[in-house]
Amino acid sequence: MNTFLGKNWFKLALGAILIAMIASFAYKLWANGSEPDQRLTAMKQAPSFQLQDLDGKPVSSQDMDGKVRLVYFFYSFCPDVCMPTTFLLSQVQESLKKKDLLGTKAEIVSITVDPKRDTPEVLKEFGNRFESKPVPGGWTFLRGEESKIHKLAEDFGIMVIKEKDGNFSHSNAILLVDPKGKLRNYYDASNPELDVDHIVKDVVTLSKGK
């Protein structure tokens, strides 16, 4: 038994952390209720940041004030959840474009937790895989120092753990931030019932100043 624990302590600890994280998200979603006015109640001020876009230009959270933000921590080498979640965001982008909200009243922000491998070139290629490609000013991919990004994710309530193989375990959640920078909701992006219309409806609600 001791030998088993010695060889598998990291996996066991990671599993315990993931279970705790899932329970935490479930509680937050439950606590916010099911009615829109309850679900979108402000939780806290979202953490501020300054990172770089794919052209190396500085981008801060203050630059996005006045817009509803959907923030997603991901990495392009992710073997499972990041690709389908980014595809979902691409569909959200398309819907926001049709409603004339993208870039004016709403923005999608994808922040890589793996900046060493996710170079600007890699992320540009990643974004171009989707039919609805990232629109400048409407969907921004950001990079920065790895430790700084992981701390930012933690401040948002997102768990990120670097594994021995160089990949990352992370909370697969999309964060909803209102135009004043208040965190309004966590969407469990691994929930098969989460759909584009649900997210866009919330973005529209917040874009009206509610």
C-alpha positions in Angstrom: 0.0 0.0 0.0 2.8 2.4 0.9 4.5 1.7 -2.4 1.2 2.4 -4.3 0.8 5.7 -2.5 4.4 6.6 -3.1 4.0 6.1 -6.8 0.6 7.6 -7.2 0.5 10.5 -4.7 0.4 13.1 -7.3 -2.5 11.6 -9.2 -4.4 11.1 -6.0 -3.8 14.6 -4.9 -4.8 16.0 -8.3 -8.0 13.9 -8.2 -8.9 15.3 -4.8 -8.3 18.9 -6.0 -10.4 18.4 -9.1 -13.2 17.0 -7.1 -13.0 19.9 -4.7 -13.0 22.3 -7.7 -16.0 20.7 -9.3 -17.9 20.9 -6.0 -16.9 24.6 -5.6 -18.2 25.4 -9.1 -21.4 23.4 -8.5 -22.0 25.4 -5.3 -21.4 28.7 -7.0 -23.8 27.8 -9.8 -26.4 26.6 -7.3 -26.0 29.6 -5.1 -26.7 32.0 -8.0 -30.1 30.4 -8.6 -31.8 29.7 -11.9 -33.5 33.0 -12.5 -31.5 35.4 -14.7 -31.6 38.2 -12.1 -30.3 35.9 -9.4 -27.9 34.0 -11.6 -26.2 37.2 -12.7 -25.8 38.8 -9.3 -22.3 40.3 -9.0 -20.0 38.0 -7.1 -16.9 40.2 -6.8 -14.6 42.6 -8.8 -12.8 40.6 -11.4 -9.0 40.8 -11.1 -7.2 43.3 -13.2 -4.4 42.3 -15.6 -2.1 43.5 -18.3 -0.9 40.9 -20.8 0.0 40.9 -24.5 -2.0 40.2 -27.6 -0.6 38.1 -30.6 1.1 41.2 -32.0 2.9 41.8 -28.7 0.9 44.8 -27.9 -0.1 45.4 -24.2 -3.7 44.7 -23.4 -5.2 45.5 -20.0 -8.5 44.6 -18.4 -9.2 48.4 -18.2 -9.1 48.5 -22.0 -12.2 46.4 -22.0 -14.2 48.4 -19.5 -17.6 49.2 -20.9 -17.9 45.8 -22.6 -19.2 42.5 -21.3 -16.4 40.0 -21.3 -16.3 36.2 -21.6 -12.9 35.1 -20.2 -11.5 31.6 -20.9 -8.2 30.1 -19.6 -7.0 27.4 -22.0 -4.0 26.1 -24.0 -3.8 25.0 -27.6 -2.0 21.7 -26.8 -4.9 20.6 -24.5 -5.8 17.0 -25.3 -9.5 17.2 -24.4 -11.7 20.2 -23.2 -10.1 23.3 -24.7 -10.8 22.6 -28.4 -14.6 21.9 -27.9 -14.9 24.9 -25.5 -13.1 27.2 -28.0 -15.4 25.9 -30.7 -18.4 26.9 -28.5 -16.9 30.3 -28.1 -16.5 30.6 -31.8 -20.3 30.0 -32.1 -20.9 32.6 -29.4 -18.8 35.0 -31.4 -20.9 34.4 -34.5 -24.1 35.0 -32.6 -22.8 38.2 -31.1 -21.7 39.4 -34.5 -25.2 38.9 -35.8 -26.6 41.0 -32.9 -24.0 43.8 -33.6 -22.6 43.4 -30.1 -19.2 41.9 -30.9 -16.4 44.4 -30.3 -18.7 47.2 -29.3 -20.5 45.9 -26.3 -19.0 42.4 -25.9 -15.6 40.8 -26.2 -14.3 37.2 -25.9 -10.9 36.9 -24.1 -8.9 33.6 -24.4 -5.8 33.5 -22.1 -3.3 30.7 -22.6 -1.9 29.1 -19.5 0.9 27.6 -21.6 2.7 30.7 -23.1 6.0 28.9 -23.7 4.5 26.5 -26.3 1.6 28.8 -27.3 3.6 31.3 -29.3 1.8 34.0 -31.3 2.2 31.9 -34.4 0.8 28.8 -32.7 -2.2 30.7 -31.4 -3.0 32.4 -34.7 -3.0 28.9 -36.3 -5.2 27.6 -33.5 -7.7 30.4 -34.0 -7.9 29.9 -37.7 -9.0 26.3 -37.3 -12.5 27.5 -36.6 -15.0 28.5 -39.2 -15.8 31.6 -37.2 -12.3 32.9 -36.9 -11.4 35.4 -34.1 -12.4 38.9 -35.1 -9.9 41.7 -34.1 -11.4 43.7 -31.3 -14.0 41.1 -30.7 -12.1 38.0 -29.7 -8.7 38.5 -28.2 -6.0 35.9 -27.5 -3.6 36.9 -24.7 -0.2 35.7 -23.5 2.2 36.6 -20.7 4.5 35.2 -18.1 3.4 31.7 -17.1 3.5 32.3 -13.3 1.7 35.6 -13.7 -1.1 34.0 -15.8 -1.5 31.1 -13.3 -1.8 33.6 -10.5 -4.4 35.6 -12.5 -6.3 32.3 -13.1 -6.3 31.6 -9.4 -7.5 35.1 -8.6 -10.4 34.5 -11.0 -11.2 31.2 -9.2 -9.7 29.0 -11.9 -7.4 26.1 -10.9 -4.3 25.4 -13.0 -1.9 22.6 -12.3 1.2 21.9 -14.4 1.8 18.2 -14.9 5.1 16.4 -15.3 4.5 15.8 -19.0 4.2 19.6 -19.6 0.4 19.6 -20.0 -2.0 21.3 -17.6 -5.0 20.3 -15.6 -7.4 23.3 -15.3 -10.9 24.3 -14.5 -12.9 24.2 -17.7 -15.0 27.3 -17.0 -16.0 30.4 -19.0 -16.2 33.5 -16.8 -18.7 36.2 -17.4 -17.6 39.8 -16.5 -19.9 42.8 -16.8 -19.0 46.2 -18.3 -17.9 47.5 -14.9 -15.5 44.6 -14.3 -17.7 42.7 -11.9 -17.6 38.9 -12.1 -21.2 37.7 -12.8 -21.1 34.0 -13.6 -19.1 30.8 -14.1 -20.2 28.6 -16.9 -19.2 24.9 -16.6 -18.0 24.5 -20.2 -17.9 20.7 -19.8 -21.6 20.6 -19.2 -23.2 19.2 -22.3 -26.4 21.3 -21.7 -24.5 24.6 -21.9 -25.4 26.1 -25.2 -24.7 29.3 -27.2 -28.1 30.8 -26.7 -27.8 30.6 -22.9 -24.5 32.4 -22.9 -25.5 35.0 -25.5 -28.7 35.8 -23.6 -26.7 36.6 -20.5 -24.3 38.8 -22.5 -27.2 40.7 -24.0 -28.7 41.2 -20.6 -25.5 42.6 -19.1 -24.9 44.8 -22.2 -28.1 46.6 -21.4 -26.6 47.7 -18.0 -28.5 45.2 -15.9 
